[in-house]
Amino acid sequence: MPKVLIAPTTLAGIQSQFVDTLRQAGFELVYHGKSAQLNETQLLEVLPGIEASLAGSEPYTARVLAANPQLKVIARVGVGYDAVDCEAATRHGVVVTITPGTNQGSVAEHTFCLMLALVKNLIAQHNSVAAGGWPRGTNIPIRGQTLGLVGLGRIGKAMVPRAQAFEMKVIAYDPYPDTAWADAHQVPLVDLDTLLRQADFVSLHLPASPQTARMIDARALGLMKPTAYLINTSRGAVVDESALLAALKERRIAGAGLDVFEQEPPGDHPLLKLDNVVLTPHAAGVDLRSRDDMALSAAEAVVSLYRGEWPAEKVVNPQVREVFRWGR
């Protein structure tokens, strides 16, 4: 009976359809028992004997892959795969999959949660009222404001109808834009500098890659309005955190909503001590619905590959197909 590691802590102890899907296909489910995301050392400890992993953001490094030649599939429960060394995976004949179309609604909702918490001064008001205060005052509307989407993929597109429902103007930058979709939904496509200058909210929806690494740097932040907010629910590596810290401390931008960090957890980071930030623990993509949808999609990818099928829309390293061998 092949073993599959269930790595995300959000999937531990729940009875969801992904469990039945894997068990009915003949898999033994293995849970690691840790309360937090596995680091490289812990992953090396739990992977021996594991043939497939429903993976969170734990690091599938070249070292991890070399030490586990029995591993056949890394099925990300999500759409980002920057924690996986895909080149090493391909060399070792390991298929890497993602779950497209499962969590864009969750991320879009969470992004608006951060935006609203910032402009409505939610945390400070809550703390004051809870302490016996009554800090009534005016706050900032989002209706009539300009939302700049940096990235117009599945999540960026999910942002558009929500923003329009809030009566916001939407502009977008994407290096490979879907111009037909943008035209149909009345979203002007602009270059990045124009977006940074015009947007009241700059919302990041890009993957981590060499091309996007620290693209929101001191120069980019310097183009933003002093009244503008930066929202990052994509990947921490997209933002130069030192430059962001300086811009926030000096009030060169109004604030930031951050769900992701360069290092996770961020530890004793000075960003955590500022009063013009709202922080969440890389939670944007996981609500009850998206959690179950992502887990089921990942499980279905594992089962398909075990049965000799090829879920092309989910595989991110298709070149591995020539050497991939597994299953019945």
Helices and strands as residue ranges (DSSP letters): E 3-6, G 9-11, H 17-24, E 28-31, H 40-46, E 50-55, H 62-66, E 73-76, H 86-91, E 95-97, H 104-119, H 122-130, E 146-150, H 154-165, E 169-173, H 179-184, H 192-198, E 201-204, H 218-223, E 229-232, G 236-238, H 241-249, E 255-258, G 270-273, E 277-279, H 288-306, G 318-322
